[in-house]
Amino acid sequence: MHPSERPRRLRRDGLRELVSETDLAASDLVAPVFVDATTEERVPIESMPGHERVPLDDAVERVEEVLATGVEAVILFGIPESKDERGTRAWAEDGVIQRATRAITDATDATVITDVCLCEYTEHGHCGVLEPGARPDADGEDPAGHEEATLTVDNDVTLDLLEKIATSHADAGADVIAPSGMIDGMVGAIREALDAAGHDAVPIMSYAAKYESAFYGPFRDAADGAPSFGDRRHYQMDPANAEEAEREVRLDVEQGADVLMVKPALPYLDVVRRVDDSFDRPVAAYNVSGEYAMLHAAAEQGWLDLDDVAMESLLSIKRAGADLIVTYFAEDVARRL
Ligand code: PBG
């Protein structure tokens, strides 16, 4: 009995590459960079081996390291010098991201994407302004008598602040604005504010389908943005839902999003595929901190080959339909491409 089809014929060296369906290039990758206004020295991020928070004075040097690997884009996260109830340092003209963006865009050709959110800037660590009565009292009791997963972030008050943050980032020279707070109407509000400030050429990469994921753990250490009480279930998406992701993404498209992001990446490849199939906009996927940390942890044990699993992960994300990938593996993988 001989098979009539022999797919193995095309798997020979020299042929395999010719017929390969998916390519990964350094120009598809975005490297996260953490700029920390509270330190004068680089601080390693323990749960994300190879990554550091860098002081403002090192921001340019850090981005030059990224560029040297062939990666051309960075996404900036800031750790402010101080936090308060409303996150006012997020839109300060001399804020950590504003200063870093100015320095980086003056000194390098990097494409600078800025994350627009409040969680690193509010003392309670939520992604917006709290509703009255949302905070538990000293005994951990919610004074409004809410169950845990209640609406604690005031959506529309937060929108006003997101507009200020986005405009201040664009004023500082950001090439792309990336709102990540999952606040209803954030893309439309930011689009209007940017246009009114003369930044109509600055695109918005929306974290359009961002899930309430346990894979963000290491990032919350890195950026010091863990909520001090409660969780983000009332604004980030339920991991059970994919149809709802289409609705979230559609709303962002209607409000003017230029690039649509799905986050996390590997546990949500079905969502990446759906967004790519359903919308005629570039799709981004965020290969998050937990996805990075778990591969590192297994590799440290000698259980996985880090280079191989990193490459396979990013290839899978592209195969699922992503045009670009935000990933902590960006530099390592780019060096090998
Ligand atoms: C801020 C933000 C988060 C991440 C990116 N932007 C944290 C969160 O929502 O808790 C996570 C990135 C990662 O885990 O790598 N809203």
py3Dmol code that shows the C-alpha trace and the ligand (Angstrom):
import py3Dmol

protein = """\
ATOM      1  CA  MET A   1       0.000   0.000   0.000  1.00  0.00           C
ATOM      2  CA  HIS A   2       1.590   3.296  -1.143  1.00  0.00           C
ATOM      3  CA  PRO A   3       0.277   6.723  -0.092  1.00  0.00           C
ATOM      4  CA  SER A   4      -0.992   8.830  -2.982  1.00  0.00           C
ATOM      5  CA  GLU A   5      -0.005  12.055  -1.229  1.00  0.00           C
ATOM      6  CA  ARG A   6       3.475  12.557   0.215  1.00  0.00           C
ATOM      7  CA  PRO A   7       3.673  15.889   2.109  1.00  0.00           C
ATOM      8  CA  ARG A   8       7.123  14.837   3.321  1.00  0.00           C
ATOM      9  CA  ARG A   9       8.533  15.640  -0.134  1.00  0.00           C
ATOM     10  CA  LEU A  10       8.483  19.342   0.697  1.00  0.00           C
ATOM     11  CA  ARG A  11      10.107  19.021   4.107  1.00  0.00           C
ATOM     12  CA  ARG A  12      13.627  18.608   2.761  1.00  0.00           C
ATOM     13  CA  ASP A  13      16.257  21.216   3.543  1.00  0.00           C
ATOM     14  CA  GLY A  14      16.252  23.803   0.804  1.00  0.00           C
ATOM     15  CA  LEU A  15      12.582  23.209   0.012  1.00  0.00           C
ATOM     16  CA  ARG A  16      11.097  23.641   3.465  1.00  0.00           C
ATOM     17  CA  GLU A  17      12.047  27.327   3.551  1.00  0.00           C
ATOM     18  CA  LEU A  18      10.655  27.953   0.050  1.00  0.00           C
ATOM     19  CA  VAL A  19       7.202  26.731   1.000  1.00  0.00           C
ATOM     20  CA  SER A  20       7.104  28.111   4.532  1.00  0.00           C
ATOM     21  CA  GLU A  21       3.883  30.029   5.176  1.00  0.00           C
ATOM     22  CA  THR A  22       4.944  32.281   8.031  1.00  0.00           C
ATOM     23  CA  ASP A  23       7.914  34.584   8.414  1.00  0.00           C
ATOM     24  CA  LEU A  24       9.161  36.249  11.524  1.00  0.00           C
ATOM     25  CA  ALA A  25      11.247  39.415  11.195  1.00  0.00           C
ATOM     26  CA  ALA A  26      12.847  41.782  13.679  1.00  0.00           C
ATOM     27  CA  SER A  27      10.675  44.512  12.170  1.00  0.00           C
ATOM     28  CA  ASP A  28       7.557  42.695  13.491  1.00  0.00           C
ATOM     29  CA  LEU A  29       8.686  42.985  17.104  1.00  0.00           C
ATOM     30  CA  VAL A  30       8.182  45.606  19.796  1.00  0.00           C
ATOM     31  CA  ALA A  31      10.365  45.565  22.921  1.00  0.00           C
ATOM     32  CA  PRO A  32       8.916  46.743  26.257  1.00  0.00           C
ATOM     33  CA  VAL A  33      11.151  49.189  28.134  1.00  0.00           C
ATOM     34  CA  PHE A  34      10.619  50.168  31.783  1.00  0.00           C
ATOM     35  CA  VAL A  35      11.763  53.636  32.800  1.00  0.00           C
ATOM     36  CA  ASP A  36      11.889  54.205  36.534  1.00  0.00           C
ATOM     37  CA  ALA A  37      11.937  57.707  38.028  1.00  0.00           C
ATOM     38  CA  THR A  38      12.704  56.342  41.505  1.00  0.00           C
ATOM     39  CA  THR A  39      16.128  54.898  40.785  1.00  0.00           C
ATOM     40  CA  GLU A  40      19.529  56.096  39.708  1.00  0.00           C
ATOM     41  CA  GLU A  41      20.726  52.635  38.797  1.00  0.00           C
ATOM     42  CA  ARG A  42      19.379  49.852  36.665  1.00  0.00           C
ATOM     43  CA  VAL A  43      17.296  47.421  38.714  1.00  0.00           C
ATOM     44  CA  PRO A  44      16.935  43.842  37.454  1.00  0.00           C
ATOM     45  CA  ILE A  45      13.366  42.536  37.337  1.00  0.00           C
ATOM     46  CA  GLU A  46      13.660  39.214  39.077  1.00  0.00           C
ATOM     47  CA  SER A  47      10.648  37.476  37.585  1.00  0.00           C
ATOM     48  CA  MET A  48      11.658  38.582  34.074  1.00  0.00           C
ATOM     49  CA  PRO A  49      15.266  37.497  33.601  1.00  0.00           C
ATOM     50  CA  GLY A  50      17.236  39.825  31.327  1.00  0.00           C
ATOM     51  CA  HIS A  51      14.904  42.776  31.899  1.00  0.00           C
ATOM     52  CA  GLU A  52      15.546  45.821  34.058  1.00  0.00           C
ATOM     53  CA  ARG A  53      13.960  49.035  35.132  1.00  0.00           C
ATOM     54  CA  VAL A  54      16.252  51.779  33.931  1.00  0.00           C
ATOM     55  CA  PRO A  55      16.676  55.293  35.314  1.00  0.00           C
ATOM     56  CA  LEU A  56      15.699  58.224  33.093  1.00  0.00           C
ATOM     57  CA  ASP A  57      19.345  58.952  32.359  1.00  0.00           C
ATOM     58  CA  ASP A  58      19.707  55.456  30.863  1.00  0.00           C
ATOM     59  CA  ALA A  59      16.558  55.509  28.742  1.00  0.00           C
ATOM     60  CA  VAL A  60      18.337  56.449  25.518  1.00  0.00           C
ATOM     61  CA  GLU A  61      21.102  53.928  26.099  1.00  0.00           C
ATOM     62  CA  ARG A  62      18.548  51.212  26.822  1.00  0.00           C
ATOM     63  CA  VAL A  63      16.717  51.935  23.551  1.00  0.00           C
ATOM     64  CA  GLU A  64      20.018  51.943  21.655  1.00  0.00           C
ATOM     65  CA  GLU A  65      20.628  48.423  22.998  1.00  0.00           C
ATOM     66  CA  VAL A  66      17.271  47.376  21.569  1.00  0.00           C
ATOM     67  CA  LEU A  67      17.995  48.995  18.199  1.00  0.00           C
ATOM     68  CA  ALA A  68      21.344  47.210  17.997  1.00  0.00           C
ATOM     69  CA  THR A  69      19.503  43.869  17.841  1.00  0.00           C
ATOM     70  CA  GLY A  70      17.481  44.948  14.804  1.00  0.00           C
ATOM     71  CA  VAL A  71      14.264  45.675  16.703  1.00  0.00           C
ATOM     72  CA  GLU A  72      13.020  49.096  15.659  1.00  0.00           C
ATOM     73  CA  ALA A  73      10.134  49.764  18.055  1.00  0.00           C
ATOM     74  CA  VAL A  74       9.788  50.043  21.815  1.00  0.00           C
ATOM     75  CA  ILE A  75       6.779  50.391  24.096  1.00  0.00           C
ATOM     76  CA  LEU A  76       7.500  52.502  27.154  1.00  0.00           C
ATOM     77  CA  PHE A  77       6.199  51.910  30.666  1.00  0.00           C
ATOM     78  CA  GLY A  78       6.891  54.378  33.436  1.00  0.00           C
ATOM     79  CA  ILE A  79       7.376  54.094  37.164  1.00  0.00           C
ATOM     80  CA  PRO A  80       6.663  57.608  38.473  1.00  0.00           C
ATOM     81  CA  GLU A  81       8.499  59.360  41.312  1.00  0.00           C
ATOM     82  CA  SER A  82       5.245  59.462  43.277  1.00  0.00           C
ATOM     83  CA  LYS A  83       1.675  58.160  43.105  1.00  0.00           C
ATOM     84  CA  ASP A  84      -1.612  59.683  44.181  1.00  0.00           C
ATOM     85  CA  GLU A  85      -5.347  59.074  44.149  1.00  0.00           C
ATOM     86  CA  ARG A  86      -5.857  60.272  40.546  1.00  0.00           C
ATOM     87  CA  GLY A  87      -2.501  59.398  39.041  1.00  0.00           C
ATOM     88  CA  THR A  88      -1.582  63.000  38.255  1.00  0.00           C
ATOM     89  CA  ARG A  89       2.037  62.161  37.395  1.00  0.00           C
ATOM     90  CA  ALA A  90       0.731  60.293  34.347  1.00  0.00           C
ATOM     91  CA  TRP A  91       0.092  63.500  32.420  1.00  0.00           C
ATOM     92  CA  ALA A  92       2.749  65.781  33.937  1.00  0.00           C
ATOM     93  CA  GLU A  93       4.854  67.564  31.350  1.00  0.00           C
ATOM     94  CA  ASP A  94       7.954  66.535  33.305  1.00  0.00           C
ATOM     95  CA  GLY A  95       6.607  63.033  34.002  1.00  0.00           C
ATOM     96  CA  VAL A  96       8.790  59.991  33.545  1.00  0.00           C
ATOM     97  CA  ILE A  97       7.307  58.931  30.195  1.00  0.00           C
ATOM     98  CA  GLN A  98       7.156  62.468  28.842  1.00  0.00           C
ATOM     99  CA  ARG A  99      10.835  63.037  29.631  1.00  0.00           C
ATOM    100  CA  ALA A 100      11.920  59.619  28.382  1.00  0.00           C
ATOM    101  CA  THR A 101       9.939  60.018  25.156  1.00  0.00           C
ATOM    102  CA  ARG A 102      11.475  63.403  24.459  1.00  0.00           C
ATOM    103  CA  ALA A 103      14.986  62.097  25.081  1.00  0.00           C
ATOM    104  CA  ILE A 104      14.524  58.920  23.024  1.00  0.00           C
ATOM    105  CA  THR A 105      12.875  60.574  20.031  1.00  0.00           C
ATOM    106  CA  ASP A 106      15.512  63.330  20.022  1.00  0.00           C
ATOM    107  CA  ALA A 107      18.450  60.937  20.141  1.00  0.00           C
ATOM    108  CA  THR A 108      17.349  57.844  18.190  1.00  0.00           C
ATOM    109  CA  ASP A 109      15.262  56.661  15.236  1.00  0.00           C
ATOM    110  CA  ALA A 110      13.298  54.224  17.381  1.00  0.00           C
ATOM    111  CA  THR A 111       9.541  54.073  16.932  1.00  0.00           C
ATOM    112  CA  VAL A 112       8.252  55.018  20.368  1.00  0.00           C
ATOM    113  CA  ILE A 113       4.916  53.586  21.484  1.00  0.00           C
ATOM    114  CA  THR A 114       3.614  54.768  24.844  1.00  0.00           C
ATOM    115  CA  ASP A 115       1.293  52.764  27.076  1.00  0.00           C
ATOM    116  CA  VAL A 116      -1.553  54.978  28.253  1.00  0.00           C
ATOM    117  CA  CYS A 117      -2.969  53.796  31.565  1.00  0.00           C
ATOM    118  CA  LEU A 118      -3.265  54.942  35.168  1.00  0.00           C
ATOM    119  CA  CYS A 119      -2.411  51.788  37.127  1.00  0.00           C
ATOM    120  CA  GLU A 120       1.276  52.629  37.548  1.00  0.00           C
ATOM    121  CA  TYR A 121       0.385  56.155  38.706  1.00  0.00           C
ATOM    122  CA  THR A 122      -2.510  55.689  41.127  1.00  0.00           C
ATOM    123  CA  GLU A 123      -1.711  54.740  44.710  1.00  0.00           C
ATOM    124  CA  HIS A 124      -4.493  52.129  44.664  1.00  0.00           C
ATOM    125  CA  GLY A 125      -3.126  50.608  41.446  1.00  0.00           C
ATOM    126  CA  HIS A 126      -6.390  50.573  39.500  1.00  0.00           C
ATOM    127  CA  CYS A 127      -6.526  51.691  35.869  1.00  0.00           C
ATOM    128  CA  GLY A 128      -8.649  54.758  36.583  1.00  0.00           C
ATOM    129  CA  VAL A 129     -10.291  57.005  39.133  1.00  0.00           C
ATOM    130  CA  LEU A 130     -12.209  55.132  41.839  1.00  0.00           C
ATOM    131  CA  GLU A 131     -15.913  55.585  42.327  1.00  0.00           C
ATOM    132  CA  PRO A 132     -16.934  56.984  45.723  1.00  0.00           C
ATOM    133  CA  GLY A 133     -17.203  54.122  48.179  1.00  0.00           C
ATOM    134  CA  ALA A 134     -15.257  51.729  45.971  1.00  0.00           C
ATOM    135  CA  ARG A 135     -12.337  51.366  48.360  1.00  0.00           C
ATOM    136  CA  PRO A 136     -12.585  48.957  51.271  1.00  0.00           C
ATOM    137  CA  ASP A 137     -12.211  50.532  54.726  1.00  0.00           C
ATOM    138  CA  ALA A 138      -9.442  49.678  57.187  1.00  0.00           C
ATOM    139  CA  ASP A 139     -11.054  46.347  58.058  1.00  0.00           C
ATOM    140  CA  GLY A 140     -11.101  45.361  54.420  1.00  0.00           C
ATOM    141  CA  GLU A 141     -14.860  45.856  54.293  1.00  0.00           C
ATOM    142  CA  ASP A 142     -16.345  47.606  51.325  1.00  0.00           C
ATOM    143  CA  PRO A 143     -18.264  50.593  52.812  1.00  0.00           C
ATOM    144  CA  ALA A 144     -20.772  50.529  49.966  1.00  0.00           C
ATOM    145  CA  GLY A 145     -21.444  46.883  50.732  1.00  0.00           C
ATOM    146  CA  HIS A 146     -20.246  45.753  47.322  1.00  0.00           C
ATOM    147  CA  GLU A 147     -19.278  42.216  46.560  1.00  0.00           C
ATOM    148  CA  GLU A 148     -15.667  41.947  45.396  1.00  0.00           C
ATOM    149  CA  ALA A 149     -16.177  42.265  41.662  1.00  0.00           C
ATOM    150  CA  THR A 150     -18.067  45.535  41.642  1.00  0.00           C
ATOM    151  CA  LEU A 151     -17.526  48.495  39.416  1.00  0.00           C
ATOM    152  CA  THR A 152     -14.767  50.377  41.200  1.00  0.00           C
ATOM    153  CA  VAL A 153     -13.395  52.532  38.394  1.00  0.00           C
ATOM    154  CA  ASP A 154     -15.454  55.515  37.275  1.00  0.00           C
ATOM    155  CA  ASN A 155     -15.437  55.127  33.513  1.00  0.00           C
ATOM    156  CA  ASP A 156     -16.212  58.609  32.250  1.00  0.00           C
ATOM    157  CA  VAL A 157     -14.148  60.568  34.773  1.00  0.00           C
ATOM    158  CA  THR A 158     -11.240  58.328  33.800  1.00  0.00           C
ATOM    159  CA  LEU A 159     -11.756  59.145  30.114  1.00  0.00           C
ATOM    160  CA  ASP A 160     -10.916  62.806  30.785  1.00  0.00           C
ATOM    161  CA  LEU A 161      -7.625  61.777  32.367  1.00  0.00           C
ATOM    162  CA  LEU A 162      -6.733  59.363  29.558  1.00  0.00           C
ATOM    163  CA  GLU A 163      -7.186  62.236  27.099  1.00  0.00           C
ATOM    164  CA  LYS A 164      -4.674  64.320  29.039  1.00  0.00           C
ATOM    165  CA  ILE A 165      -2.171  61.472  29.273  1.00  0.00           C
ATOM    166  CA  ALA A 166      -2.378  60.656  25.566  1.00  0.00           C
ATOM    167  CA  THR A 167      -2.020  64.290  24.550  1.00  0.00           C
ATOM    168  CA  SER A 168       0.981  64.784  26.831  1.00  0.00           C
ATOM    169  CA  HIS A 169       2.651  61.703  25.305  1.00  0.00           C
ATOM    170  CA  ALA A 170       2.044  62.948  21.765  1.00  0.00           C
ATOM    171  CA  ASP A 171       3.284  66.422  22.752  1.00  0.00           C
ATOM    172  CA  ALA A 172       6.495  64.740  23.933  1.00  0.00           C
ATOM    173  CA  GLY A 173       6.915  63.089  20.533  1.00  0.00           C
ATOM    174  CA  ALA A 174       5.365  59.622  20.910  1.00  0.00           C
ATOM    175  CA  ASP A 175       4.921  57.913  17.531  1.00  0.00           C
ATOM    176  CA  VAL A 176       2.029  55.679  18.608  1.00  0.00           C
ATOM    177  CA  ILE A 177      -0.403  55.919  21.536  1.00  0.00           C
ATOM    178  CA  ALA A 178      -1.435  52.621  23.128  1.00  0.00           C
ATOM    179  CA  PRO A 179      -4.329  52.867  25.601  1.00  0.00           C
ATOM    180  CA  SER A 180      -4.422  49.741  27.778  1.00  0.00           C
ATOM    181  CA  GLY A 181      -7.044  50.425  30.443  1.00  0.00           C
ATOM    182  CA  MET A 182     -10.139  48.772  28.915  1.00  0.00           C
ATOM    183  CA  ILE A 183     -12.196  51.873  29.706  1.00  0.00           C
ATOM    184  CA  ASP A 184     -15.334  52.103  27.529  1.00  0.00           C
ATOM    185  CA  GLY A 185     -14.977  54.838  24.924  1.00  0.00           C
ATOM    186  CA  MET A 186     -11.236  55.331  25.505  1.00  0.00           C
ATOM    187  CA  VAL A 187     -10.256  55.156  21.849  1.00  0.00           C
ATOM    188  CA  GLY A 188     -12.844  57.709  20.702  1.00  0.00           C
ATOM    189  CA  ALA A 189     -12.026  60.088  23.528  1.00  0.00           C
ATOM    190  CA  ILE A 190      -8.290  59.878  22.890  1.00  0.00           C
ATOM    191  CA  ARG A 191      -8.735  60.234  19.113  1.00  0.00           C
ATOM    192  CA  GLU A 192     -10.716  63.425  19.591  1.00  0.00           C
ATOM    193  CA  ALA A 193      -8.243  64.843  22.085  1.00  0.00           C
ATOM    194  CA  LEU A 194      -5.252  64.064  19.861  1.00  0.00           C
ATOM    195  CA  ASP A 195      -6.927  65.616  16.830  1.00  0.00           C
ATOM    196  CA  ALA A 196      -7.863  68.737  18.785  1.00  0.00           C
ATOM    197  CA  ALA A 197      -4.234  69.097  19.874  1.00  0.00           C
ATOM    198  CA  GLY A 198      -2.957  68.866  16.304  1.00  0.00           C
ATOM    199  CA  HIS A 199      -1.855  65.233  16.562  1.00  0.00           C
ATOM    200  CA  ASP A 200      -4.112  63.837  13.862  1.00  0.00           C
ATOM    201  CA  ALA A 201      -1.155  61.954  12.359  1.00  0.00           C
ATOM    202  CA  VAL A 202      -0.459  60.002  15.560  1.00  0.00           C
ATOM    203  CA  PRO A 203      -1.997  56.507  15.365  1.00  0.00           C
ATOM    204  CA  ILE A 204      -3.727  54.654  18.186  1.00  0.00           C
ATOM    205  CA  MET A 205      -2.824  51.049  18.890  1.00  0.00           C
ATOM    206  CA  SER A 206      -5.641  49.986  21.173  1.00  0.00           C
ATOM    207  CA  TYR A 207      -5.403  47.167  23.671  1.00  0.00           C
ATOM    208  CA  ALA A 208      -8.773  46.261  22.186  1.00  0.00           C
ATOM    209  CA  ALA A 209      -9.284  42.787  23.658  1.00  0.00           C
ATOM    210  CA  LYS A 210      -7.409  42.731  26.930  1.00  0.00           C
ATOM    211  CA  TYR A 211      -8.279  39.917  29.291  1.00  0.00           C
ATOM    212  CA  GLU A 212      -8.295  39.797  33.066  1.00  0.00           C
ATOM    213  CA  SER A 213      -5.372  37.413  33.035  1.00  0.00           C
ATOM    214  CA  ALA A 214      -3.238  35.770  35.687  1.00  0.00           C
ATOM    215  CA  PHE A 215      -0.340  35.927  33.213  1.00  0.00           C
ATOM    216  CA  TYR A 216       0.347  39.595  34.073  1.00  0.00           C
ATOM    217  CA  GLY A 217       1.895  38.738  37.446  1.00  0.00           C
ATOM    218  CA  PRO A 218       5.557  39.506  36.700  1.00  0.00           C
ATOM    219  CA  PHE A 219       4.671  42.782  34.936  1.00  0.00           C
ATOM    220  CA  ARG A 220       2.905  44.021  38.011  1.00  0.00           C
ATOM    221  CA  ASP A 221       6.190  43.584  39.904  1.00  0.00           C
ATOM    222  CA  ALA A 222       8.122  45.206  37.075  1.00  0.00           C
ATOM    223  CA  ALA A 223       5.926  48.275  36.788  1.00  0.00           C
ATOM    224  CA  ASP A 224       4.709  48.308  40.366  1.00  0.00           C
ATOM    225  CA  GLY A 225       1.095  48.415  39.215  1.00  0.00           C
ATOM    226  CA  ALA A 226      -0.704  45.711  41.164  1.00  0.00           C
ATOM    227  CA  PRO A 227      -4.100  46.783  42.500  1.00  0.00           C
ATOM    228  CA  SER A 228      -3.876  47.306  46.263  1.00  0.00           C
ATOM    229  CA  PHE A 229      -7.342  45.799  46.675  1.00  0.00           C
ATOM    230  CA  GLY A 230      -9.789  43.946  44.469  1.00  0.00           C
ATOM    231  CA  ASP A 231      -8.911  42.947  40.932  1.00  0.00           C
ATOM    232  CA  ARG A 232      -9.521  44.096  37.384  1.00  0.00           C
ATOM    233  CA  ARG A 233     -12.461  41.806  36.558  1.00  0.00           C
ATOM    234  CA  HIS A 234     -14.852  44.707  36.230  1.00  0.00           C
ATOM    235  CA  TYR A 235     -12.982  46.328  33.363  1.00  0.00           C
ATOM    236  CA  GLN A 236     -10.730  43.718  31.742  1.00  0.00           C
ATOM    237  CA  MET A 237     -12.372  40.892  29.797  1.00  0.00           C
ATOM    238  CA  ASP A 238     -13.522  37.520  31.076  1.00  0.00           C
ATOM    239  CA  PRO A 239     -11.158  34.788  29.766  1.00  0.00           C
ATOM    240  CA  ALA A 240     -14.252  32.748  28.902  1.00  0.00           C
ATOM    241  CA  ASN A 241     -15.318  35.115  26.122  1.00  0.00           C
ATOM    242  CA  ALA A 242     -14.279  35.294  22.472  1.00  0.00           C
ATOM    243  CA  GLU A 243     -17.454  36.600  20.837  1.00  0.00           C
ATOM    244  CA  GLU A 244     -17.308  39.524  23.224  1.00  0.00           C
ATOM    245  CA  ALA A 245     -13.785  40.237  21.976  1.00  0.00           C
ATOM    246  CA  GLU A 246     -15.210  40.863  18.515  1.00  0.00           C
ATOM    247  CA  ARG A 247     -17.613  43.379  20.022  1.00  0.00           C
ATOM    248  CA  GLU A 248     -14.848  45.112  21.984  1.00  0.00           C
ATOM    249  CA  VAL A 249     -12.691  45.277  18.876  1.00  0.00           C
ATOM    250  CA  ARG A 250     -15.551  46.530  16.701  1.00  0.00           C
ATOM    251  CA  LEU A 251     -16.196  49.381  19.122  1.00  0.00           C
ATOM    252  CA  ASP A 252     -12.525  50.383  18.962  1.00  0.00           C
ATOM    253  CA  VAL A 253     -12.552  50.244  15.165  1.00  0.00           C
ATOM    254  CA  GLU A 254     -15.637  52.465  15.097  1.00  0.00           C
ATOM    255  CA  GLN A 255     -13.886  54.908  17.415  1.00  0.00           C
ATOM    256  CA  GLY A 256     -10.821  55.135  15.189  1.00  0.00           C
ATOM    257  CA  ALA A 257      -8.308  52.538  16.396  1.00  0.00           C
ATOM    258  CA  ASP A 258      -5.526  52.064  13.832  1.00  0.00           C
ATOM    259  CA  VAL A 259      -4.029  48.851  15.239  1.00  0.00           C
ATOM    260  CA  LEU A 260      -5.966  46.250  17.241  1.00  0.00           C
ATOM    261  CA  MET A 261      -4.239  44.440  20.058  1.00  0.00           C
ATOM    262  CA  VAL A 262      -5.103  41.151  21.707  1.00  0.00           C
ATOM    263  CA  LYS A 263      -3.541  40.451  25.086  1.00  0.00           C
ATOM    264  CA  PRO A 264      -2.235  37.999  26.314  1.00  0.00           C
ATOM    265  CA  ALA A 265      -1.106  36.156  23.177  1.00  0.00           C
ATOM    266  CA  LEU A 266      -0.521  32.409  23.503  1.00  0.00           C
ATOM    267  CA  PRO A 267      -3.578  31.517  25.616  1.00  0.00           C
ATOM    268  CA  TYR A 268      -5.713  33.665  23.263  1.00  0.00           C
ATOM    269  CA  LEU A 269      -4.545  32.674  19.774  1.00  0.00           C
ATOM    270  CA  ASP A 270      -8.142  31.892  18.826  1.00  0.00           C
ATOM    271  CA  VAL A 271      -8.968  35.533  19.530  1.00  0.00           C
ATOM    272  CA  VAL A 272      -5.988  36.734  17.467  1.00  0.00           C
ATOM    273  CA  ARG A 273      -7.283  34.617  14.587  1.00  0.00           C
ATOM    274  CA  ARG A 274     -10.843  35.944  14.919  1.00  0.00           C
ATOM    275  CA  VAL A 275      -9.737  39.551  15.003  1.00  0.00           C
ATOM    276  CA  ASP A 276      -7.526  39.087  11.963  1.00  0.00           C
ATOM    277  CA  ASP A 277     -10.351  37.345  10.060  1.00  0.00           C
ATOM    278  CA  SER A 278     -13.047  39.855  11.001  1.00  0.00           C
ATOM    279  CA  PHE A 279     -11.314  43.236  10.748  1.00  0.00           C
ATOM    280  CA  ASP A 280      -9.273  44.961   8.057  1.00  0.00           C
ATOM    281  CA  ARG A 281      -6.817  46.530  10.464  1.00  0.00           C
ATOM    282  CA  PRO A 282      -3.345  45.403  11.526  1.00  0.00           C
ATOM    283  CA  VAL A 283      -3.455  43.056  14.513  1.00  0.00           C
ATOM    284  CA  ALA A 284      -0.990  43.199  17.382  1.00  0.00           C
ATOM    285  CA  ALA A 285      -0.551  40.548  20.038  1.00  0.00           C
ATOM    286  CA  TYR A 286       1.058  41.065  23.432  1.00  0.00           C
ATOM    287  CA  ASN A 287       3.149  38.095  24.508  1.00  0.00           C
ATOM    288  CA  VAL A 288       2.943  39.052  28.177  1.00  0.00           C
ATOM    289  CA  SER A 289       5.223  38.849  31.174  1.00  0.00           C
ATOM    290  CA  GLY A 290       3.858  35.521  32.444  1.00  0.00           C
ATOM    291  CA  GLU A 291       4.321  33.896  29.051  1.00  0.00           C
ATOM    292  CA  TYR A 292       7.952  35.015  29.164  1.00  0.00           C
ATOM    293  CA  ALA A 293       8.521  34.069  32.801  1.00  0.00           C
ATOM    294  CA  MET A 294       7.198  30.531  32.493  1.00  0.00           C
ATOM    295  CA  LEU A 295       9.439  29.655  29.564  1.00  0.00           C
ATOM    296  CA  HIS A 296      12.430  31.076  31.429  1.00  0.00           C
ATOM    297  CA  ALA A 297      11.558  29.125  34.551  1.00  0.00           C
ATOM    298  CA  ALA A 298      11.297  25.847  32.643  1.00  0.00           C
ATOM    299  CA  ALA A 299      14.510  26.565  30.744  1.00  0.00           C
ATOM    300  CA  GLU A 300      16.330  27.265  34.000  1.00  0.00           C
ATOM    301  CA  GLN A 301      15.385  23.773  35.122  1.00  0.00           C
ATOM    302  CA  GLY A 302      16.775  22.400  31.886  1.00  0.00           C
ATOM    303  CA  TRP A 303      13.313  21.242  30.843  1.00  0.00           C
ATOM    304  CA  LEU A 304      12.935  23.360  27.697  1.00  0.00           C
ATOM    305  CA  ASP A 305      15.321  24.951  25.231  1.00  0.00           C
ATOM    306  CA  LEU A 306      14.699  28.659  25.692  1.00  0.00           C
ATOM    307  CA  ASP A 307      15.735  29.835  22.220  1.00  0.00           C
ATOM    308  CA  ASP A 308      13.623  27.204  20.510  1.00  0.00           C
ATOM    309  CA  VAL A 309      10.467  27.729  22.545  1.00  0.00           C
ATOM    310  CA  ALA A 310      10.748  31.515  22.251  1.00  0.00           C
ATOM    311  CA  MET A 311      11.055  31.299  18.472  1.00  0.00           C
ATOM    312  CA  GLU A 312       8.197  28.778  18.214  1.00  0.00           C
ATOM    313  CA  SER A 313       5.984  30.943  20.429  1.00  0.00           C
ATOM    314  CA  LEU A 314       6.460  34.048  18.296  1.00  0.00           C
ATOM    315  CA  LEU A 315       6.026  32.114  15.064  1.00  0.00           C
ATOM    316  CA  SER A 316       2.751  30.670  16.383  1.00  0.00           C
ATOM    317  CA  ILE A 317       1.486  34.135  17.252  1.00  0.00           C
ATOM    318  CA  LYS A 318       2.214  35.328  13.718  1.00  0.00           C
ATOM    319  CA  ARG A 319       0.669  32.201  12.222  1.00  0.00           C
ATOM    320  CA  ALA A 320      -2.507  32.940  14.202  1.00  0.00           C
ATOM    321  CA  GLY A 321      -2.761  36.270  12.397  1.00  0.00           C
ATOM    322  CA  ALA A 322      -0.731  38.855  14.291  1.00  0.00           C
ATOM    323  CA  ASP A 323       1.121  41.430  12.195  1.00  0.00           C
ATOM    324  CA  LEU A 324       3.218  42.645  15.100  1.00  0.00           C
ATOM    325  CA  ILE A 325       4.133  41.250  18.487  1.00  0.00           C
ATOM    326  CA  VAL A 326       4.975  43.028  21.707  1.00  0.00           C
ATOM    327  CA  THR A 327       7.328  40.648  23.479  1.00  0.00           C
ATOM    328  CA  TYR A 328      10.040  40.481  26.137  1.00  0.00           C
ATOM    329  CA  PHE A 329      11.804  38.050  23.780  1.00  0.00           C
ATOM    330  CA  ALA A 330      12.167  40.744  21.106  1.00  0.00           C
ATOM    331  CA  GLU A 331      15.880  41.363  21.502  1.00  0.00           C
ATOM    332  CA  ASP A 332      16.872  37.714  21.991  1.00  0.00           C
ATOM    333  CA  VAL A 333      14.871  36.503  19.019  1.00  0.00           C
ATOM    334  CA  ALA A 334      15.876  39.416  16.765  1.00  0.00           C
ATOM    335  CA  ARG A 335      19.535  38.645  17.386  1.00  0.00           C
ATOM    336  CA  ARG A 336      18.978  35.186  15.912  1.00  0.00           C
ATOM    337  CA  LEU A 337      16.943  36.229  12.872  1.00  0.00           C
TER     338      LEU A 337
END
"""
ligand_1 = """\
16
PBG
C -1.282 48.406 32.208
C -0.651 47.233 31.579
C -0.476 45.928 32.084
C 0.257 45.224 31.134
C 0.499 46.084 30.077
N -0.083 47.314 30.359
C -0.829 45.370 33.401
C -2.199 44.999 33.763
O -3.180 45.236 33.056
O -2.324 44.473 34.841
C 0.712 43.787 31.266
C 1.896 43.412 30.470
C 2.529 42.126 30.826
O 2.077 41.331 31.664
O 3.561 41.865 30.218
N -2.666 48.417 32.235
"""
view = py3Dmol.view(width=600, height=400)
view.addModel(protein, "pdb")
view.setStyle({"model": 0}, {"cartoon": {"style": "trace"}})
view.addModel(ligand_1, "xyz")
view.setStyle({"model": 1}, {"stick": {}})
view.zoomTo()
view.show()
